[in-house]
Amino acid sequence: MKRVAQKLERSVAVLAMIIATSSGLCLSSDKLPVPDFTKGGKKDDMHDWTLGPTGIRGWVWAWKGQTTDARQILVTDVARGSPADGLLKKNDVLLGVNGKPFVEDARIVFAKAITESEKVRGIISILRWRDGQSQNVDVKIPVLGSYSATAPYDCEKSKRILETGCAAIASTGFKNKRGNIEISIPNDLKALALLASGRQEYRSQIAEYATAVAAHTPGGHKSWGYGYETLFLAEYVNSTQDKSVMPGLIRLSTDIAVGQSGVGTWGHSFARASDGILDGYGCMNQPGIVLTLAMQAARMAGVNSSDLDKAIAKSSRFLHWYAGKGAVPYGDHAPWPGHEDNGKCSSASILFDLLGDRDAATFFSRMGMAGYAERESGHTGNFFNILWALPGVSRCGPLATGAYFKETDWYYDLARGWDGRFIHQGVPGEEESYDKWDSTGAYMLAYALPLKSLLITGRKQTVALPLSPMAVAETIADGRWSFWSGQETFYDSRSTAELFKDLSSWSPTVRERSAKSLSKKPDASVENLIRALDASDKETCYGACVALRYLGPKSDPASAKLRSLLASADPWKRVLAAQAIVELSDKVRDAAIPDLLRVVIRKDDPEDPRRCVMGPLTEVLFKPGPGKREPDSILRKSLEKVDSSNVDLLMGAIRDILHSEDGRIRSGVSKMYSLLTPDETAKLMPDIVAAIRKPAPSGEMFAYDIRMAGLELLAKLRIREGMDYCVDIMNEDNWGRDFFRASRALQLYGGAASPVLARLKSETRKVVKDKKEGQTTQVEALEKLISTIENDKNPKPLQSLQDFITKPALPK
């Protein structure tokens, strides 16, 4: 668990980059050379691969998450007693299969050769290089037949794989290391797989495991442990009606409910009981969806609790915002730009299906289906992408599942070991947190779908709409995309007419990609896009807004229509229209300032209960999001563009943003403090102080920026109360606190801060650590601060908050 925790913490920096760029992992642009092992080439230290049921593990060259240019496979191990034992050994080099050298991706070619060999022949002929000599060797593997057109439904091969995999799980059993997510999550999934099989011979083993789970309290990154343990236990009760574990299920599911944050989310751990704020850097939707699934399954198993009812409602409200707008992101962020990431759309489709929300279940299932080309990506790895893929896609029906599986069956066959077990393969060429995890249970849940034994595998009649053959073909076409390469040019070869048609796609991802390529076409018609804004279907309007955004000032003639959309009842039209307006010419976008401010202060919108629209509007008006330089926010440098008749709108917008439940959104007005007049500052002072004193319940990673800006403002205004606020924040021990910035703000008071010296010498000294900013530690900064205060014998006078509010003026 410690190793995984360390990797997850190291990933925070990568996460910040992901949030900032809305692209994939931060990868080098320099392509690494492909080693030739027949000429002394060396492999790197990235993971190797299971090479299907041959018993071979091999290293394959990879770059940017793919193995496109790999033409060799270096053997790293051969399992004793496996089909390849005695025919291949470590350091052999595989150069081809079935009489042909690898002239395309060696990993995929080898995988497809396995799939083909398993149909009838049961022999895969491998071109082996050893000690300067090449030779064909025949490896015999079991004949399993072909996958059906609706696999894993009505598919004998899938049925056999399920039987073999479950037998392997039963024979290896469960490692008893509870609380270690490397062990506990795979264990929970293996237990779910045995339960999904419906086989009586596994019942005693499952019951024993259920008893252990019911008595356990997950530790470590407990959101992950609670999610999968509680989901298993709830599925167990629903399936077996064994009420002996109900006390444990009630306890675990209730713990989840009361551990929810104020906005309906969870992070690596649960929210603090004192204020409902998550410790750490904020919410994580991957475990959050599973925790909500677990609570809903528990409720369906008979757990009757108002705590569960409230928590499920709050979480589903949070997640529902993304329905129709894009993929579920990492946390409380804008929609993810691809179709899928870390299995969040797929698992969300199951959740909304169990909640009876047809539209959301259908949308997220279809997003998961279109994400087949993106399954090998994933923040810290793709374990959860693979786990939730087929169970989520299955909500759109067997035809959809079969079409999806046809695109990915090679991956499943490559991951299946000779003994029926599946070891996590990982993102090609990337270090990740789930290396070598036992994924057998995760894969078995996919093969168990036809049995419909569990809620997550279809036990309850789905409310999602099955896709027609035409919709299935369209969705597969929409997924033709390389997430790791070609993002800038993939759609560029399409004609203007094709791109314009794709602006009406059901898929937000397709609309975005098409709009970007359309902007490069010399014959892209702004007039046609303006007409599309009046389309009867919302998707066409959405796509036209995005295309107008990419066209920039060329879209000035659309300004009137875009401004009218800012008053739309549809919150997403308001967002997309605003994002298009900010890209227009200065004169045109400045004229829209009052309309944009009205969007920010719009309240009581049933379609936007959390006021999520405020986030992108803050970026449009005041400051780009964290780590971004775009858009060039309209009021970022000056408020002079706001005339006197609209000052109240401006004040109302900043005030509402300061009370946003998202710290990231609040930080968007931090730069405005220096642009406000003293009178304007005085009007906002109660709200500025409130934003300092009480952090937002979401967006913890960015919560300190607005608080620090407030402290610095109070210090410059010589406001007495600010001194204690500085010490309060210095004494906090939360992840991300800005000790040094709070210390510098307090230092501005000089000797006037002598009333807080006692606190600095007692409370603050107890919490300072050896953490550094530059070459200075917290201890050194504290001592310097104390010295500055003590040595300043002639400090400038202070004023109270009320003094400033009553008579606002800058200190002399």
C-alpha positions, 0 to 999 in steps of 0.5 A: 500500500505504501508503494501505491500511495507514494506513486499516487502522491507523485501523480499530483503534479501530473494531475495538475498538468492534466487539469491545466491542459485538458489533455492526457498525461504529460509526455515527452515530445522526443521519440525514443529509439526502438532497440534492435535486440538482434544487435545488442539493443537494451530494453528500458525498465518499463513493464513487460506483457503477458503474451496470452495463453502461451506462458510467455512474458515479453517486453515490447517497445512503447512510446506515448502509450502505444507500441506502434513501431515495435517490430520485436518482442524480448522474452522476459520469462516463460512459465514452467509447464506452460505451452511455451516451456522448453520452446522459448526462454528468457532473452529470446527475441520474437520476430514474427508469427505464423510465417510472417515477420512483424511489419506492424505493431508486434504486440497487436499482431501477436495478440491477433494471432492468438485470437486466430489460432484459438479458433480452430488450429490451436497452434501459433507459429513463432519466429524465434531469434536466439544466439544469432539464429532464427527458427520457427517454433510451434506453440500449442494452445487450447482451441476455444473457438471464435467470439460471437458477434455479440460476445460475450453474450451467446458466446461459447468462447467467452463462457469457457474463459469465464469458467477457467478464470473463476477456477483459477480464482478459486484455486489461488484464493484471497490473500489476507492483507486487508487495507492494502489496496493492491490486495483488497481491490483485486480480492473484492473483484475476484469475490465478485467474479465468483459470485457472478459465476453463479456456481454453487461450488464457490459459495462457501468460499464467497461466504467466508470472504463476505464474513471477513469483509463485514467485520473489516474497516478499510484503512489507508486510502479508504475511499478505494477500500470502502467502495469495492468492499461495500459493493461486493458485500451489497452484491453478495446480500442481493444475490444470496439473501444472506442477512448475517452480514447485514450489520457490516453492510449497514456500517460500511455503507453508512460510513461512506454516506457520512464521509461524503464531502459537502458537494457530494464527493470523496477523495482518496479519503473521506471528508472531515467531520468538522466541516465536510471538506476533503483532506488532500487535494480534492475529489476523485470521481473514480472512487466516488462513483464506486462508493455511490454504486456501493450505497445504491446496491446496499439500499437495494439489499435492504439498507434503509437509511436517510443518510444513504438517501441523501448521499446518493442524491447529492452524488448523483446530482454532482455527476449528472452535470456531465450527462450530455456535456462530456466525459466524467473528469478526474474531479470537480472539473470541466468535462474530460475532452475524450470519450472515456478516462479511468472507466468513469463514464462506464461506471457512471452508466451503471450507477444511473441505470440502477437509479433509473435515469435513462438519459444519463445511463444511455449517454454514459454507456455510449461514451464508454463504447466510443472510448474503446481507442482510449482504454489504454490511457488513464491517470496513474494507469488504466486498471479501472478503464479495463475493469468498467469497460464492458459492464458499462457498455453492456447497458447499450445492449448486446449489439453494442457490446459485441461491436465494442468487443470486436475492437478490443478482443485482441487486448483481452486475449493477450492479457489472459495467461496460460493458467486462466489468470489475468495480470494487469497489463498497464499503459504501454511505456508508462510507469503506473500504480497498478503494475502486476495487479491481479486483474482476473476478477476484473476481466471475469466480470466482463465475461460474466455479463450474460449470466446477469447475476449481479447488479453491475452485470445486468441483474436488474432490467436496464433502463438504458436504450439499446442502440440500433445497428445504425447507432452502433456503427456510428458510435464505433466510427466516432471512436476511431481516434488515437488518444495519444497521437494525431490529436491535432490532425486526425479530423483534418482530412475530412471535408468541410461538409463532413465536419459540419455534419459532425457538429451535430453529433451526439458526442461532445468529443466528436463535436469538439474535434470536428469544430477544431478541424473545421476552423482550418478550412478556408470555406468554413461558413460563419453564416451557416454556423449562425443558422445552426445556433437556431437548430431544434436539437441542442447538439447542433447548437452546441457544436456551432458554438464550439466551431464559432469559438475556434474561428475566433474574430471571424465569428464576430457576425455571430455576436448578437446570436451568441449573446442571446444564448447567454439568456438560454434556459439551457446552462450548457448553451450559456457556457458554450456561447460565453466561451465563443464570445471571449474569442471574438474581437475586443470591441465585440466581446467587451460589449457583451460584458453586462450579459456575461455578468448576468450569467454569473449571478443567475440563481435558482436554475434547476438545470444548474443546482451547483451553479457550475456555469460560474466556473467557465464564466469566471475564466471568460471574465476574470482569469484563466483556469489554473495552469492555463493562459487561455482564454485571454479573460476580458477583465483580467487586466482592467475593470475600466471596461465596466461602465458605471451603470454595470458596477452593481453587476460586477460587484454581484458577480465577484461576490457570488464567485467568492461564495462558490462551493469550488475553491478553484472558481473562487481563485478566479477573482483573486487578481481582481482585488488589486483592480478594485477601488477602495469603495468597491473593496469596502462593499465586498469586504465581508465576502472577502473575509468570509472567503478567507475564513471558510474554505470552499467545500470543493476544489481543495487543490486551489482553495488557498489562492483566494485565501492568500489574496485576501490576507495580502489585501488585508495586510496592505490595508493595515486591517487589524483582524487580518493578523489573526487570520494569517496565524490561523492559516499558518497553523493549519496542517492541511494539504496545500496550505500556503504557510510561506505566503501567509507568513509574508502577509503577516510580515507586512504588518511589522511591529504592529503584529506584536499582539500575535507573537504569543501565538506564533511562539506557541501554536505556530511553532508546534506545526511548522515543519522542514518543508522548504520554499526555495532555500528557506524552511518553515522554521527559518521563515517563522524565526525571521517573521518573529524577528521582524515583528520584534525589531520594528519599534515604529509600526504604521497604524492599523485600522479595524475592518469596520473602520475601513468599511465605514470610511474606505481609504488606502493607508498613508 
